[in-house]
Amino acid sequence: MQNVCNQTIKELINATDLAMHTAGYAEATIATYNKIWRLFTAYAVKRKTTQYSTEFAFKFLKERFGEVGVYPLTYTQAEYYRGINRLDEYFKYGIISSKRPSKKNVSYPAKFEEPIKSYLLTRKSENLSTSRLHSLSVYLESFTIFLNDIGVKGFDSLHITHINRYLEERVTQFTVSTALAIVGCLRGFLTYLHKVGSTESDFSMFLPRPRHTLEETIPSAFSSDEVNSILGCVDRSNPKGKRDYAMLLLAARLGLRASDICGLEFSSIKWEENRIEFVQQKTGKLNSLPLLNEVGDAIIDYLRVRPPSVSKMVFLRFDPPHVQLHNHSLYEITQKYLKRSGVHVPTGKKHGPHSLRHSLSSILLESRVPLPVISEILSHSSSDTTKIYFKIDHGQLRECALDVPPIYTERM
């Protein structure tokens, strides 16, 4: 292992950059980290510091974001934490953990593979949705690649220090909601390992239980005018524009999630009944929504120019191969038109297709649509989930404000 403990900040950044290239990280990811590292370098120069230390690096984060708790709350915070954690990992251990292979099917180091597959089969028998099973497999892939990188020989030699190190170096990089999902996944898996005798101790008992409630989350949403500005800048004179417009309308007018838009099948569109009926990928529950004329017309407009294909999926790539679009593609589509529209996005505010779903909720609230009706439209399991949108309905929040009572002072 390379000794990096006495390197300057500049030397450490150069070494980490090289290690990430060697590990196969994408150029865009490395470029993002380099942007963060340049800001960190400027921070160090201003304070006349040349040598790296963990304390100094996290002081940089604290002064930039304040106290964020154990887990960052916004995408921007998480991105900065990931960038600094990459430096800190290389500073402490002289390695950069392997990048997960960029492919549809996850893979695990051979020594960890069988127990994970058995666990996932067990969870599948409990009727977990395909989406949830995939999330578990991705989280466990990340966990076992990390264990393999630090030299753990198998689950029988797993120790709580390995788990704590993973949580410290990996999980704290993510937003609080993702961190909770990862910790929850590990808790279930570690319980299973102990139950089947793969570990002597039930390590799930030692996992942290970070506090996070829906009330702590403020959704990212656009106003009705901003949504219309985004939709209005789509060029519907070309095939891609027609497709993009139809997909964005499904998010903005019906509140569909990106996974359900990209996974929409022809059989889900009930033209005769003017409705869309599909099984949600996130929850596995059936959802039925009215097919609004605006949305139906946009889909028909797209279908006239859709690439010739026998695929049952509605939305396809125009560039060969003509296959189903994936969630990230819709994120990039939303980004493109958001930038083109000129709608301002504050730092740290999420601005993917899910923000259009949030926007529909807030617009419906402003229109005085009852909460249970909004919950039904968005297929929330509970109205409590929908209540978080009151935070962005400023009009109704003002109505809840209490008058300040007068203050009487006694004449002396």
C-alpha positions in Angstrom: 0.0 0.0 0.0 1.3 3.4 -0.9 2.2 5.7 2.0 0.2 8.9 1.4 0.0 10.2 5.0 2.6 12.9 4.5 1.4 14.2 1.2 0.3 17.7 0.6 -3.3 18.5 -0.4 -2.3 19.0 -4.0 -0.3 15.7 -4.1 -3.2 13.8 -2.5 -5.6 15.2 -5.0 -3.4 14.2 -7.9 -2.9 10.7 -6.5 -6.6 10.2 -5.8 -7.5 11.4 -9.3 -5.1 8.9 -10.8 -6.4 6.1 -8.6 -10.0 6.9 -9.7 -9.0 6.8 -13.3 -7.3 3.4 -12.7 -10.4 2.1 -10.9 -12.6 2.9 -14.0 -14.6 5.8 -12.7 -16.4 7.9 -15.3 -14.8 11.1 -16.5 -17.9 13.1 -15.5 -17.7 11.7 -12.0 -14.0 12.5 -11.7 -14.6 16.0 -13.1 -17.3 16.7 -10.5 -14.9 15.6 -7.7 -12.1 17.8 -9.1 -14.4 20.8 -9.0 -15.0 20.1 -5.3 -11.3 19.5 -4.7 -10.5 22.9 -6.3 -12.8 24.6 -3.9 -11.2 22.7 -1.0 -7.8 23.7 -2.3 -8.8 27.4 -2.4 -10.2 27.0 1.1 -6.8 25.6 2.2 -4.8 28.3 0.5 -6.9 31.0 2.1 -6.0 29.5 5.5 -2.3 28.9 4.6 -2.6 25.2 5.0 -0.8 22.8 2.7 -0.9 19.4 4.5 -4.0 17.3 4.4 -5.8 16.0 7.5 -9.2 14.5 8.1 -10.1 17.1 10.6 -9.2 20.0 8.2 -11.2 18.4 5.4 -14.3 18.0 7.4 -13.9 21.5 8.8 -14.2 22.6 5.2 -17.5 20.8 4.9 -18.8 22.0 8.2 -18.0 25.7 7.3 -19.7 25.3 3.9 -22.9 23.5 5.0 -23.0 23.8 8.8 -24.0 20.9 11.0 -25.8 18.4 8.7 -26.0 15.5 11.2 -24.7 12.0 10.4 -26.1 12.1 6.9 -26.2 14.9 4.3 -29.8 16.0 3.5 -29.4 17.4 0.0 -27.9 16.1 -3.3 -25.3 18.9 -3.3 -24.2 18.1 0.3 -24.0 14.4 -0.6 -21.9 15.2 -3.6 -19.4 17.3 -1.6 -19.2 14.6 1.1 -18.5 11.9 -1.5 -15.7 14.1 -3.0 -14.0 14.6 0.3 -14.5 11.0 1.4 -12.7 9.9 -1.7 -9.7 12.0 -0.7 -9.9 10.8 2.9 -10.2 7.2 1.9 -7.0 7.4 -0.2 -5.3 9.4 2.5 -6.0 6.7 5.2 -5.7 3.5 3.2 -4.0 4.3 -0.1 -6.8 2.7 -2.2 -10.0 3.7 -4.0 -12.7 1.1 -3.6 -13.6 -0.6 -6.9 -16.3 1.0 -9.0 -19.5 -1.1 -9.5 -19.5 -2.5 -13.0 -21.7 -0.5 -15.3 -24.2 -3.1 -16.4 -27.8 -4.1 -15.8 -27.1 -7.2 -13.7 -25.3 -6.7 -10.4 -22.5 -9.0 -9.4 -20.8 -10.0 -6.2 -17.3 -11.2 -5.2 -17.6 -15.0 -5.5 -17.0 -15.7 -1.8 -20.1 -13.6 -0.9 -22.4 -14.6 -3.8 -24.3 -17.7 -2.5 -25.6 -16.2 0.8 -26.8 -13.1 -1.0 -28.6 -15.1 -3.6 -30.3 -17.2 -1.0 -31.3 -14.1 0.9 -32.8 -12.4 -2.1 -34.8 -15.6 -2.9 -36.1 -15.5 0.6 -37.2 -11.9 0.2 -38.7 -12.7 -3.2 -40.9 -15.3 -1.6 -42.2 -12.6 0.7 -43.6 -10.8 -2.4 -41.2 -7.9 -2.5 -41.5 -5.9 -5.6 -39.0 -6.3 -8.4 -37.8 -2.7 -7.9 -37.2 -3.3 -4.2 -35.4 -6.5 -4.8 -33.1 -4.7 -7.3 -32.4 -2.0 -4.7 -31.4 -4.6 -2.1 -29.1 -6.4 -4.7 -27.4 -3.1 -5.5 -26.9 -2.1 -1.9 -25.5 -5.6 -1.1 -23.2 -5.4 -4.1 -21.7 -2.2 -2.9 -21.3 -3.7 0.6 -19.6 -6.9 -0.5 -17.3 -5.1 -3.0 -16.2 -2.9 -0.1 -15.6 -6.0 2.1 -13.6 -7.6 -0.7 -11.5 -4.5 -1.2 -10.5 -4.3 2.5 -9.6 -8.0 2.6 -12.5 -9.7 4.3 -12.3 -13.4 3.4 -16.0 -14.3 3.9 -19.1 -13.7 6.0 -17.7 -16.1 8.6 -14.9 -13.6 9.2 -17.1 -10.5 9.2 -16.6 -8.2 12.2 -18.5 -5.2 13.5 -15.5 -3.0 12.7 -15.8 -3.9 9.0 -19.4 -2.8 9.0 -18.7 0.4 10.9 -16.0 1.2 8.5 -18.4 0.7 5.6 -20.9 2.9 7.2 -18.4 5.6 8.0 -16.7 5.7 4.6 -19.6 4.9 2.3 -23.0 5.4 3.7 -22.3 8.9 5.2 -21.7 10.1 1.6 -25.4 9.7 0.7 -28.5 11.7 1.5 -30.4 10.7 4.6 -33.1 8.9 2.7 -30.6 6.7 0.8 -28.6 6.1 4.0 -31.7 4.9 5.7 -32.4 2.5 2.9 -28.9 1.1 3.0 -28.9 0.7 6.7 -32.3 -1.0 6.5 -31.1 -3.4 3.9 -28.0 -4.3 5.9 -30.1 -4.8 9.0 -32.3 -7.4 7.3 -29.4 -9.1 5.6 -27.2 -9.3 8.8 -30.2 -10.8 10.7 -30.5 -13.4 8.0 -26.8 -14.3 8.0 -27.0 -14.9 11.8 -30.2 -16.9 11.4 -28.7 -19.3 8.9 -25.4 -19.6 10.8 -23.1 -17.6 8.5 -22.1 -15.3 11.3 -21.6 -16.0 15.0 -23.2 -12.7 16.1 -26.2 -10.9 15.0 -24.5 -7.7 13.8 -27.8 -6.1 12.9 -28.3 -5.2 16.6 -25.3 -2.9 16.4 -26.4 -0.9 13.4 -27.4 2.8 14.1 -31.0 3.9 13.9 -30.7 7.4 12.4 -33.8 9.5 13.0 -35.5 10.7 9.9 -39.2 11.4 9.4 -41.2 12.6 6.4 -41.7 15.9 8.3 -38.0 16.6 7.9 -38.2 16.6 4.2 -39.2 19.6 2.1 -40.1 18.4 -1.4 -38.7 20.1 -4.5 -41.5 21.5 -6.6 -42.1 24.1 -9.3 -45.0 26.5 -9.7 -47.7 26.0 -12.3 -46.1 28.7 -14.5 -42.7 27.1 -14.1 -44.0 23.7 -15.1 -45.7 25.2 -18.2 -42.4 27.0 -19.1 -40.6 23.7 -19.0 -43.2 22.0 -21.1 -43.4 25.0 -23.5 -39.8 24.9 -24.5 -40.0 21.3 -25.9 -39.6 21.4 -29.7 -42.5 19.1 -30.8 -41.7 19.5 -34.5 -39.2 16.6 -34.3 -39.7 13.0 -33.2 -37.6 13.2 -30.1 -39.4 16.3 -28.9 -42.8 14.5 -29.4 -41.5 11.6 -27.2 -40.0 13.9 -24.6 -43.2 16.0 -24.3 -45.4 13.0 -23.8 -43.1 11.6 -21.1 -42.9 14.9 -19.3 -46.7 15.3 -19.4 -47.1 12.0 -17.7 -45.0 13.2 -14.8 -46.4 16.8 -14.7 -50.1 16.1 -15.3 -50.6 12.6 -13.8 -47.7 12.4 -11.3 -46.2 9.2 -12.6 -42.8 8.2 -11.3 -39.9 7.9 -13.8 -39.8 4.1 -13.4 -43.4 3.8 -14.4 -43.1 6.2 -17.3 -40.1 4.4 -18.8 -41.8 1.1 -18.0 -45.1 2.0 -19.6 -46.5 -0.8 -21.9 -49.1 -0.5 -24.6 -51.4 -2.8 -22.7 -51.5 -0.2 -19.9 -53.2 2.4 -22.0 -57.0 1.7 -22.1 -57.9 4.0 -25.0 -61.6 2.9 -25.0 -62.0 3.7 -21.3 -59.8 6.8 -21.3 -57.5 5.6 -18.5 -54.0 4.4 -17.8 -53.7 1.3 -15.7 -50.4 -0.1 -14.5 -48.6 -1.9 -11.7 -46.3 0.5 -10.0 -42.7 -0.6 -10.0 -41.9 0.9 -6.6 -44.8 -0.5 -4.7 -46.1 -3.4 -6.8 -49.6 -2.0 -6.5 -52.1 -1.4 -9.3 -52.8 2.2 -10.2 -55.5 3.5 -12.5 -55.6 7.1 -13.6 -57.7 9.0 -16.1 -56.1 9.5 -19.5 -56.4 13.3 -19.9 -57.0 14.6 -23.4 -53.8 16.6 -23.3 -51.8 13.5 -22.3 -53.5 11.2 -24.7 -53.0 13.5 -27.7 -49.3 13.8 -26.9 -48.9 10.0 -26.7 -50.7 9.7 -30.1 -48.5 12.4 -31.6 -45.4 10.5 -30.5 -46.7 7.1 -31.6 -47.0 8.4 -35.2 -43.2 8.8 -35.3 -42.1 6.1 -32.8 -39.3 3.9 -34.2 -40.5 0.7 -35.8 -40.2 -2.0 -33.1 -42.1 -5.1 -31.8 -41.3 -3.9 -28.2 -44.3 -3.8 -25.9 -42.8 -0.7 -24.3 -44.2 2.7 -25.3 -41.2 4.9 -25.0 -38.0 3.9 -26.9 -34.6 5.3 -27.9 -34.6 6.8 -31.4 -30.9 6.0 -31.8 -30.2 2.3 -32.5 -30.8 0.0 -30.8 -34.4 1.0 -30.4 -34.8 -0.2 -26.8 -36.7 0.9 -23.7 -35.5 4.2 -22.1 -34.3 3.9 -18.5 -34.9 6.2 -15.6 -31.7 8.1 -16.0 -32.6 8.9 -19.6 -35.8 10.7 -18.3 -33.7 12.5 -15.7 -31.4 13.9 -18.5 -34.4 14.8 -20.6 -35.9 16.8 -17.7 -32.5 18.5 -17.2 -32.3 19.5 -20.8 -35.6 21.3 -20.9 -35.2 22.7 -17.5 -32.0 24.5 -18.6 -33.6 25.5 -21.8 -36.6 27.0 -20.0 -34.5 29.3 -17.8 -36.4 28.3 -14.7 -34.2 29.1 -11.7 -33.2 26.1 -9.6 -31.8 27.0 -6.1 -28.6 25.2 -5.0 -29.4 21.9 -3.4 -32.9 21.7 -4.9 -33.7 18.5 -6.7 -34.7 19.0 -10.3 -35.3 15.6 -11.9 -38.6 14.1 -13.2 -39.7 13.5 -9.6 -39.8 17.2 -9.0 -42.6 17.4 -11.6 -44.5 14.8 -9.6 -44.0 17.0 -6.5 -45.2 20.0 -8.4 -48.5 18.3 -9.3 -49.1 17.7 -5.6 -48.5 21.3 -4.7 -50.6 22.6 -7.6 -53.5 20.3 -6.6 -53.2 21.5 -3.0 -53.3 25.1 -4.1 -56.4 24.3 -6.0 -58.0 23.0 -2.8 -58.2 19.4 -3.9 -58.8 17.2 -0.8 -55.7 15.4 0.6 -57.2 11.9 0.2 -57.9 12.6 -3.5 -54.2 13.7 -4.0 -53.1 10.6 -2.2 -55.2 8.5 -4.5 -53.8 10.2 -7.6 -50.2 9.8 -6.5 -51.0 6.3 -5.1 -49.5 7.2 -1.7 -50.0 4.4 0.8 -51.1 7.0 3.4 -52.3 10.6 3.4 -49.4 11.2 5.9 -47.1 10.9 3.0 -49.0 13.6 1.1 -49.0 16.0 4.1 -45.4 16.9 3.5 -46.6 18.9 0.5 -48.2 21.4 2.8 -44.7 22.7 3.4 -44.6 24.1 -0.1 -48.2 25.3 -0.2 -47.3 28.8 1.1 -50.9 30.1 0.6 -52.4 27.6 3.0 -49.5 27.9 5.4 -50.2 31.6 5.7 -53.8 30.8 6.6 -52.6 28.7 9.5 -50.5 31.6 10.9 -51.6 32.9 14.3 -52.0 36.5 15.0 -49.4 37.9 17.3 -51.1 39.1 20.5 -50.6 42.7 21.6 -48.0 43.5 24.2 -49.2 45.7 27.0 -46.6 47.6 29.0 -47.4 49.0 32.4 -46.9 52.7 32.9 -44.5 53.4 35.7 
